[in-house]
Amino acid sequence: MMTARDAEMAYRRAFDEFARWVEQVQFLQANPTADRNTIETALLELERARAAYHQRRDEWAQHLLQSSRDSYHIALQDQDEDRLCATQGR
């Protein structure tokens, strides 16, 4: 299973790859002599990179949400223990 750190790093790599393809497509589209097939291939790669980025983003978000839920439950347990100690005179 992927750790939160691994998920974050995978997200960052996917974002970098997506950003590189965005720049490549923009460069090709701005170039009047760019070959149409080259542009279409770059657009397909851009779409693949976008899908991978969204997947990695969602995976990292799941880790963050789980961590947040775990912290919340620990805080509630601590509060319950504090109340129990207070009612028992500890």
ChimeraX commands (.cxc) that place a marker at each C-alpha (Angstrom):
marker #1 position 0.00,0.00,0.00 radius 0.5
marker #1 position 1.19,3.49,-0.84 radius 0.5
marker #1 position 2.12,5.79,2.04 radius 0.5
marker #1 position 0.92,9.38,2.20 radius 0.5
marker #1 position 4.44,10.54,1.31 radius 0.5
marker #1 position 4.55,8.19,-1.69 radius 0.5
marker #1 position 1.13,9.46,-2.78 radius 0.5
marker #1 position 2.31,13.06,-2.50 radius 0.5
marker #1 position 5.44,12.38,-4.53 radius 0.5
marker #1 position 3.43,10.53,-7.21 radius 0.5
marker #1 position 1.04,13.50,-7.34 radius 0.5
marker #1 position 3.90,15.96,-7.76 radius 0.5
marker #1 position 5.50,13.88,-10.53 radius 0.5
marker #1 position 2.14,13.58,-12.31 radius 0.5
marker #1 position 1.58,17.32,-12.04 radius 0.5
marker #1 position 5.05,18.04,-13.44 radius 0.5
marker #1 position 4.38,15.69,-16.36 radius 0.5
marker #1 position 0.99,17.31,-17.00 radius 0.5
marker #1 position 2.55,20.80,-16.90 radius 0.5
marker #1 position 5.26,19.73,-19.37 radius 0.5
marker #1 position 2.63,18.50,-21.84 radius 0.5
marker #1 position 0.61,21.71,-21.44 radius 0.5
marker #1 position 3.71,23.72,-22.34 radius 0.5
marker #1 position 4.50,21.40,-25.26 radius 0.5
marker #1 position 0.98,21.70,-26.69 radius 0.5
marker #1 position 1.01,25.49,-26.27 radius 0.5
marker #1 position 4.37,25.69,-28.00 radius 0.5
marker #1 position 3.21,23.52,-30.90 radius 0.5
marker #1 position -0.07,25.39,-31.31 radius 0.5
marker #1 position 1.78,28.72,-31.39 radius 0.5
marker #1 position 4.15,27.42,-34.06 radius 0.5
marker #1 position 2.64,28.02,-37.52 radius 0.5
marker #1 position 4.83,25.34,-39.09 radius 0.5
marker #1 position 3.97,22.61,-36.55 radius 0.5
marker #1 position 2.81,19.35,-38.09 radius 0.5
marker #1 position -0.86,18.54,-37.40 radius 0.5
marker #1 position -0.04,14.92,-36.48 radius 0.5
marker #1 position 2.57,16.09,-33.99 radius 0.5
marker #1 position 0.02,18.41,-32.37 radius 0.5
marker #1 position -2.60,15.65,-32.21 radius 0.5
marker #1 position -0.10,13.25,-30.65 radius 0.5
marker #1 position 0.85,15.89,-28.09 radius 0.5
marker #1 position -2.84,16.47,-27.31 radius 0.5
marker #1 position -3.31,12.75,-26.69 radius 0.5
marker #1 position -0.29,12.71,-24.39 radius 0.5
marker #1 position -1.67,15.77,-22.63 radius 0.5
marker #1 position -4.96,13.97,-22.02 radius 0.5
marker #1 position -3.13,10.91,-20.66 radius 0.5
marker #1 position -1.07,13.14,-18.37 radius 0.5
marker #1 position -4.21,14.95,-17.20 radius 0.5
marker #1 position -5.94,11.67,-16.35 radius 0.5
marker #1 position -2.86,10.43,-14.47 radius 0.5
marker #1 position -2.61,13.74,-12.60 radius 0.5
marker #1 position -6.27,13.54,-11.52 radius 0.5
marker #1 position -5.83,9.95,-10.37 radius 0.5
marker #1 position -2.72,10.77,-8.33 radius 0.5
marker #1 position -4.40,13.90,-6.91 radius 0.5
marker #1 position -7.36,11.83,-5.75 radius 0.5
marker #1 position -5.10,9.16,-4.22 radius 0.5
marker #1 position -3.17,11.79,-2.27 radius 0.5
marker #1 position -6.42,13.44,-1.16 radius 0.5
marker #1 position -7.63,10.11,0.21 radius 0.5
marker #1 position -4.48,9.84,2.31 radius 0.5
marker #1 position -4.95,13.37,3.59 radius 0.5
marker #1 position -8.60,12.75,4.42 radius 0.5
marker #1 position -7.77,9.52,6.24 radius 0.5
marker #1 position -5.07,11.26,8.23 radius 0.5
marker #1 position -7.51,14.02,9.12 radius 0.5
marker #1 position -10.16,11.48,10.20 radius 0.5
marker #1 position -7.61,9.60,12.32 radius 0.5
marker #1 position -6.52,12.81,14.04 radius 0.5
marker #1 position -10.15,13.76,14.70 radius 0.5
marker #1 position -10.92,10.38,16.27 radius 0.5
marker #1 position -7.81,10.54,18.45 radius 0.5
marker #1 position -8.83,14.01,19.64 radius 0.5
marker #1 position -12.32,12.73,20.48 radius 0.5
marker #1 position -10.86,9.80,22.41 radius 0.5
marker #1 position -8.63,12.19,24.35 radius 0.5
marker #1 position -11.62,14.37,25.20 radius 0.5
marker #1 position -13.60,11.34,26.36 radius 0.5
marker #1 position -10.71,10.21,28.57 radius 0.5
marker #1 position -10.39,13.71,30.03 radius 0.5
marker #1 position -14.11,13.79,30.84 radius 0.5
marker #1 position -13.97,10.35,32.41 radius 0.5
marker #1 position -11.01,11.35,34.58 radius 0.5
marker #1 position -12.78,14.55,35.58 radius 0.5
marker #1 position -15.93,12.72,36.60 radius 0.5
marker #1 position -13.93,10.16,38.57 radius 0.5
marker #1 position -12.01,12.87,40.36 radius 0.5
marker #1 position -8.63,12.14,38.82 radius 0.5
marker link #1:1,2 radius 0.2
marker link #1:2,3 radius 0.2
marker link #1:3,4 radius 0.2
marker link #1:4,5 radius 0.2
marker link #1:5,6 radius 0.2
marker link #1:6,7 radius 0.2
marker link #1:7,8 radius 0.2
marker link #1:8,9 radius 0.2
marker link #1:9,10 radius 0.2
marker link #1:10,11 radius 0.2
marker link #1:11,12 radius 0.2
marker link #1:12,13 radius 0.2
marker link #1:13,14 radius 0.2
marker link #1:14,15 radius 0.2
marker link #1:15,16 radius 0.2
marker link #1:16,17 radius 0.2
marker link #1:17,18 radius 0.2
marker link #1:18,19 radius 0.2
marker link #1:19,20 radius 0.2
marker link #1:20,21 radius 0.2
marker link #1:21,22 radius 0.2
marker link #1:22,23 radius 0.2
marker link #1:23,24 radius 0.2
marker link #1:24,25 radius 0.2
marker link #1:25,26 radius 0.2
marker link #1:26,27 radius 0.2
marker link #1:27,28 radius 0.2
marker link #1:28,29 radius 0.2
marker link #1:29,30 radius 0.2
marker link #1:30,31 radius 0.2
marker link #1:31,32 radius 0.2
marker link #1:32,33 radius 0.2
marker link #1:33,34 radius 0.2
marker link #1:34,35 radius 0.2
marker link #1:35,36 radius 0.2
marker link #1:36,37 radius 0.2
marker link #1:37,38 radius 0.2
marker link #1:38,39 radius 0.2
marker link #1:39,40 radius 0.2
marker link #1:40,41 radius 0.2
marker link #1:41,42 radius 0.2
marker link #1:42,43 radius 0.2
marker link #1:43,44 radius 0.2
marker link #1:44,45 radius 0.2
marker link #1:45,46 radius 0.2
marker link #1:46,47 radius 0.2
marker link #1:47,48 radius 0.2
marker link #1:48,49 radius 0.2
marker link #1:49,50 radius 0.2
marker link #1:50,51 radius 0.2
marker link #1:51,52 radius 0.2
marker link #1:52,53 radius 0.2
marker link #1:53,54 radius 0.2
marker link #1:54,55 radius 0.2
marker link #1:55,56 radius 0.2
marker link #1:56,57 radius 0.2
marker link #1:57,58 radius 0.2
marker link #1:58,59 radius 0.2
marker link #1:59,60 radius 0.2
marker link #1:60,61 radius 0.2
marker link #1:61,62 radius 0.2
marker link #1:62,63 radius 0.2
marker link #1:63,64 radius 0.2
marker link #1:64,65 radius 0.2
marker link #1:65,66 radius 0.2
marker link #1:66,67 radius 0.2
marker link #1:67,68 radius 0.2
marker link #1:68,69 radius 0.2
marker link #1:69,70 radius 0.2
marker link #1:70,71 radius 0.2
marker link #1:71,72 radius 0.2
marker link #1:72,73 radius 0.2
marker link #1:73,74 radius 0.2
marker link #1:74,75 radius 0.2
marker link #1:75,76 radius 0.2
marker link #1:76,77 radius 0.2
marker link #1:77,78 radius 0.2
marker link #1:78,79 radius 0.2
marker link #1:79,80 radius 0.2
marker link #1:80,81 radius 0.2
marker link #1:81,82 radius 0.2
marker link #1:82,83 radius 0.2
marker link #1:83,84 radius 0.2
marker link #1:84,85 radius 0.2
marker link #1:85,86 radius 0.2
marker link #1:86,87 radius 0.2
marker link #1:87,88 radius 0.2
marker link #1:88,89 radius 0.2
marker link #1:89,90 radius 0.2
view
